[in-house]
Amino acid sequence: MNTTLLQCLLVLMVITVLSGCASVKKIAAGRGVLCAEDWVSYDGKTMPWKSWSVPAGVTPRGVVITIHGLSGAKSDFWYLGEQLPLQGYAVYAYDLRGQGNDPVVAERGDISKASAWQRDLATFHALVKRRHPKTPVFWYGESLGSLIALHTAADLLGNWSDPDGIILASPVAGLRTTLSGFKRFLLDTAAKLTPRSRYTLGELAGVDESKIKVTSNSTHGGQMAVTPHHVSAFSLRLLSIIGGMLDANTESAHRLKMPVLFVASPNDVLSSADQIQALFAQIRSRDKKLLWYTRSYHLLLHDVQHEEVVKDVTHWLNRQVDAIHR
């Protein structure tokens, strides 16, 4: 593989190891089934999930569905799961297909089509709504999960099952290093020719993962060394799909009408503060808010300001629920 293509892939690989999905005309939820520990999505795919319930005898004020990033897992939201139920919010989390907890090992690090993540979220959301038919449901998407939430919410717009609000944490609003049209062409072409080819950071230009800072006191390499669900390599088509997702950011942002909260860091390794601010400005929801955490990095719930993040999220949720019940 030539140097130009390696550089192109490297930029997009940085996205995947830290955490396309082109917008579709309409995302529909499948029938799905929610079992004790696994759930069945629209196409029969079975994946793990878990929830954190409010204390016994307490009626939930709302429900929060979490969507993790690439190389992430439902367990990444343990702190939300500990804290939000104490404030009256049940938390639901599911593992993304193609990631480290996918029961089909051969599918880890790969995704077959752009709409799969979106339809999974729409289906899981519908299943949770059936469990809590009269309770407001919100989404909390982190990194890639924020993009899945953004695009799915935009494509569900007008559906009775729309979320009551979405929280985009460490939103991937763009790349600090942009790709030329030629480099992007090389990536997309390679993805079509050898879609299942997989690459790691070490294979792509010799990047040292220990230098990718994801919290104020840890690096991506250090985090992944102790993470059982770590995915070491990703397919070219998955990288191309993420590129399509980024391309569709503006279009999806323009279609959002439900309340939106951004929680972000100006130190994020993926997107600059200017890029995050620009995406936020493109969202046309009347109720939108952007909060900065200047002492933190990409993984906000695992950094020094995690208590502040959850406090702010809780305050925002309370305000949304109060408005719904007025």
Buried (B, 14 or more C-beta within 10 A) or exposed (E): BEEEBBBBBBBBBBBBBBBBBBBBEEBBBBEBEBEEEBBBBBEEBBBBBBBBEBEEEEEBBBBBBBBBBBBBBBBBBBBBBEBBBEBBBBBBBBBBBBBBBBEEEEBBBBBBEBBBBBBBBBBBBBBBBEBBEEBBBBBBBBBBBBBBBBBBBBBBBEBEBBBBBBBBBBBBBBBEEEBEEEBBEBBBEBBEEEBEBBBBBEBBEEBEBEEBBBBBEBBBBBBBEEBEBBBBBBBBBBBBBBBBBBBBBEEBBEBBBBBBBBBBBBBBBBBBBEBBBBBBEBBEBEBBBBBBBEEBBBBBBBBBBBEBBBEBBBEBBBBBBEEBEE
